[in-house]
Amino acid sequence: MNDILELSPDGEAVALTGVNLSLGRGAARIHILRDIDLHIGRGKAVALLGPSGSGKSTLLMVMTGLERPDSGSVVIAGHDLGTLDENGLARFRGGHIGIVFQGFHLIPTMTAIENVAVPLELVGEPKALMRAERELAAVGLMQRLHHYPAELSGGEQQRVALARALAANPAIIVADEPTGNLDESTGREVIELLFRGHRERGSTLVLVTHDGALAARCDCVLHMHSGRLVHSVLSPAGA
């Protein structure tokens, strides 16, 4: 039986029940997620560890509605993602979920401020550019507002991605190896900004990492193996 992680009695940010997901067809079909039950309270920070191919990134994709499970329910910030069509999922992500990828995923033909502002505009924020400027200033990029991604270092690009993820004050922040393409010093700076954003906004943070020391900063550490949550451990930060 899988662990059910219940980190807070005062409400759930993430509630996954009986989630299964397979990818591919026929003989090539692979069972990626197996009977996932996961409940995370609002405002908690959770680290997700496990070997490559264990399903960590796919679990994040399911949480954000970028992948639909074959079975089970996914309820995020009180919303059942199974009831939303693709347009509804996109609007929900824009207003409730901030995503930080390892590979930045910035739009190359847009400046830093435009990359942050466009998602805000899509959810109807009337002062998107003003808000984008404020978020970029908060991550130390006030002097780089009008630079394109190709004109920015890797660390600067990840800061833009982080500002974009935080700009809508999301209920959930998911980060998939956010320092994987950065040097150690720059990675530390990005992580500090990520945790600061999580604390200041009271957002729930779900972080995929291979770094045990980084995981220990979270309230709880989850371990995945072969598509299953095998056990969870309260870290010193959450003890």
C-alpha positions as CSV (number, residue, x, y, z in Angstrom):
1,M,0.0,0.0,0.0
2,N,1.3,3.5,-0.9
3,D,2.0,6.1,1.7
4,I,-0.6,8.9,1.7
5,L,1.2,12.1,2.5
6,E,-1.0,14.3,4.7
7,L,1.0,17.4,5.6
8,S,-1.6,19.7,6.8
9,P,-5.1,19.4,8.5
10,D,-6.1,22.9,7.3
11,G,-6.7,22.2,3.6
12,E,-5.2,20.5,0.7
13,A,-3.3,22.0,-2.2
14,V,-2.8,18.7,-4.0
15,A,-5.0,15.7,-3.8
16,L,-4.2,12.7,-6.1
17,T,-6.1,9.5,-5.6
18,G,-5.6,6.2,-7.4
19,V,-3.6,7.9,-10.2
20,N,-2.3,5.6,-13.0
21,L,-0.7,6.6,-16.2
22,S,0.8,4.6,-19.1
23,L,2.5,6.0,-22.2
24,G,3.1,4.5,-25.6
25,R,1.1,1.9,-27.5
26,G,1.0,-1.8,-27.9
27,A,4.1,-3.7,-26.9
28,A,5.9,-0.3,-26.3
29,R,3.3,0.8,-23.7
30,I,5.0,1.6,-20.3
31,H,3.2,2.0,-17.0
32,I,4.7,5.2,-15.7
33,L,2.6,6.0,-12.6
34,R,1.1,3.3,-10.5
35,D,-1.6,3.8,-7.9
36,I,-0.4,7.2,-6.7
37,D,-2.2,8.6,-3.6
38,L,-0.8,11.9,-2.6
39,H,-2.3,14.7,-0.4
40,I,-0.3,17.8,0.3
41,G,-1.4,20.6,2.6
42,R,-1.4,24.3,1.6
43,G,1.8,26.1,2.0
44,K,4.0,23.1,2.4
45,A,7.3,22.4,0.6
46,V,7.7,18.8,-0.7
47,A,10.8,17.3,-2.4
48,L,10.5,14.4,-4.8
49,L,13.5,12.2,-5.2
50,G,14.1,9.0,-7.1
51,P,16.2,7.5,-9.9
52,S,15.9,8.7,-13.5
53,G,12.8,7.1,-15.1
54,S,11.0,6.6,-11.8
55,G,8.1,8.9,-12.8
56,K,9.0,12.1,-10.9
57,S,8.7,14.5,-13.8
58,T,5.6,12.7,-15.1
59,L,4.0,13.1,-11.7
60,L,4.6,16.9,-11.9
61,M,3.0,16.8,-15.4
62,V,-0.1,15.2,-14.0
63,M,-0.3,17.7,-11.2
64,T,-0.2,20.6,-13.6
65,G,-2.7,19.1,-16.1
66,L,0.0,18.7,-18.8
67,E,-0.7,15.0,-18.8
68,R,-4.0,13.3,-18.1
69,P,-4.0,10.1,-16.1
70,D,-5.6,6.9,-17.4
71,S,-7.4,6.6,-14.1
72,G,-7.8,8.3,-10.7
73,S,-8.5,11.9,-9.7
74,V,-6.4,15.0,-9.6
75,V,-7.6,17.8,-7.5
76,I,-5.4,20.9,-7.3
77,A,-6.3,23.9,-5.2
78,G,-9.8,22.6,-4.9
79,H,-10.3,22.1,-8.6
80,D,-10.8,18.7,-10.2
81,L,-8.6,18.8,-13.3
82,G,-10.5,15.9,-14.9
83,T,-13.5,18.2,-15.4
84,L,-11.6,20.8,-17.4
85,D,-11.1,20.8,-21.2
86,E,-7.7,21.8,-22.7
87,N,-8.6,25.5,-22.7
88,G,-9.9,25.3,-19.1
89,L,-6.7,23.6,-18.0
90,A,-4.6,26.3,-19.7
91,R,-6.6,29.0,-17.9
92,F,-6.3,27.2,-14.6
93,R,-2.5,26.8,-14.9
94,G,-2.2,30.5,-15.7
95,G,-4.0,31.5,-12.6
96,H,-3.1,28.8,-10.1
97,I,0.2,27.0,-11.0
98,G,3.7,28.3,-11.5
99,I,6.0,26.0,-13.4
100,V,9.8,26.1,-13.4
101,F,11.5,23.7,-15.8
102,Q,15.1,22.7,-16.1
103,G,15.3,24.1,-19.6
104,F,13.9,27.6,-19.0
105,H,11.2,27.3,-21.8
106,L,11.3,31.0,-22.6
107,I,9.9,32.4,-25.8
108,P,13.0,33.4,-27.8
109,T,11.3,36.2,-29.8
110,M,10.1,38.0,-26.7
111,T,12.0,40.1,-24.2
112,A,12.3,39.2,-20.5
113,I,9.4,41.5,-19.5
114,E,7.3,40.1,-22.3
115,N,8.0,36.5,-21.3
116,V,6.7,37.3,-17.8
117,A,3.8,39.5,-18.9
118,V,2.2,37.3,-21.6
119,P,0.9,34.6,-19.2
120,L,-0.5,37.4,-17.0
121,E,-2.3,38.9,-20.0
122,L,-3.8,35.5,-20.9
123,V,-5.5,35.4,-17.5
124,G,-6.8,38.9,-17.8
125,E,-4.3,40.9,-15.6
126,P,-4.9,44.5,-16.6
127,K,-1.4,45.7,-15.4
128,A,0.6,42.8,-16.7
129,L,3.6,44.8,-17.8
130,M,3.8,46.6,-14.4
131,R,3.5,43.4,-12.5
132,A,6.1,41.7,-14.8
133,E,8.5,44.5,-14.1
134,R,8.0,44.1,-10.3
135,E,8.6,40.4,-10.5
136,L,11.8,40.8,-12.6
137,A,13.1,43.4,-10.2
138,A,12.5,41.0,-7.3
139,V,14.8,38.4,-8.9
140,G,17.5,41.0,-9.6
141,L,16.8,41.6,-13.3
142,M,15.7,45.3,-13.4
143,Q,18.5,46.1,-15.8
144,R,17.6,43.3,-18.2
145,L,13.9,43.9,-18.8
146,H,14.2,44.4,-22.5
147,H,16.8,41.7,-23.3
148,Y,16.0,38.6,-25.3
149,P,16.7,35.2,-23.9
150,A,19.7,34.8,-26.2
151,E,21.2,37.9,-24.6
152,L,20.9,36.5,-21.1
153,S,23.1,34.0,-19.2
154,G,21.6,30.7,-18.2
155,G,21.1,31.9,-14.6
156,E,19.4,35.1,-15.9
157,Q,17.1,33.0,-18.1
158,Q,16.1,30.8,-15.1
159,R,15.4,34.0,-13.1
160,V,13.1,35.1,-15.8
161,A,11.4,31.7,-15.8
162,L,11.1,32.0,-12.0
163,A,9.6,35.5,-12.2
164,R,7.1,34.2,-14.8
165,A,6.2,31.3,-12.5
166,L,5.6,33.5,-9.5
167,A,4.0,36.5,-11.2
168,A,0.4,35.3,-10.8
169,N,0.9,34.4,-7.1
170,P,0.1,30.8,-7.8
171,A,-1.3,28.4,-5.2
172,I,1.2,25.7,-6.4
173,I,4.7,26.1,-7.6
174,V,6.2,23.0,-9.3
175,A,9.9,23.0,-10.1
176,D,11.6,20.2,-12.1
177,E,15.4,20.2,-11.5
178,P,15.4,24.0,-11.7
179,T,19.2,24.1,-11.2
180,G,20.1,21.3,-13.6
181,N,21.5,23.5,-16.3
182,L,23.3,26.0,-13.9
183,D,26.6,26.1,-12.2
184,E,26.7,25.5,-8.5
185,S,26.9,29.2,-7.4
186,T,24.1,30.3,-9.8
187,G,22.0,27.3,-8.8
188,R,22.2,28.3,-5.1
189,E,21.0,31.9,-6.0
190,V,18.0,30.5,-8.0
191,I,17.1,28.1,-5.2
192,E,17.1,30.9,-2.6
193,L,14.8,33.0,-4.8
194,L,12.5,30.0,-5.3
195,F,12.2,29.3,-1.6
196,R,11.8,33.0,-0.9
197,G,8.9,33.2,-3.4
198,H,7.3,30.1,-1.8
199,R,7.5,31.6,1.7
200,E,6.4,35.1,0.8
201,R,3.4,33.9,-1.1
202,G,2.4,31.0,1.1
203,S,2.4,28.8,-2.0
204,T,2.8,25.0,-2.0
205,L,6.1,24.0,-3.5
206,V,6.7,20.6,-5.1
207,L,10.4,20.2,-6.1
208,V,12.0,17.4,-8.1
209,T,15.7,17.2,-7.3
210,H,18.6,14.9,-7.0
211,D,20.2,17.0,-4.3
212,G,19.6,15.5,-0.8
213,A,20.7,18.7,1.0
214,L,18.2,20.7,-1.0
215,A,15.5,18.2,-0.3
216,A,16.2,18.5,3.4
217,R,15.1,22.1,3.3
218,C,11.6,21.0,2.5
219,D,8.9,19.9,4.9
220,C,8.8,16.4,3.6
221,V,10.8,14.2,1.2
222,L,9.0,11.8,-1.1
223,H,10.8,8.9,-2.8
224,M,9.6,7.4,-6.1
225,H,10.7,4.0,-7.6
226,S,9.2,2.4,-10.7
227,G,6.3,4.7,-10.8
228,R,5.3,4.3,-7.1
229,L,5.6,6.5,-4.1
230,V,7.6,4.1,-1.9
231,H,7.9,6.1,1.3
232,S,8.0,9.6,2.7
233,V,10.2,11.1,5.3
234,L,9.7,14.3,7.3
235,S,12.9,16.4,6.9
236,P,14.4,18.5,9.7
237,A,12.7,21.5,8.1
238,G,9.3,19.9,8.5
239,A,9.9,18.1,11.8
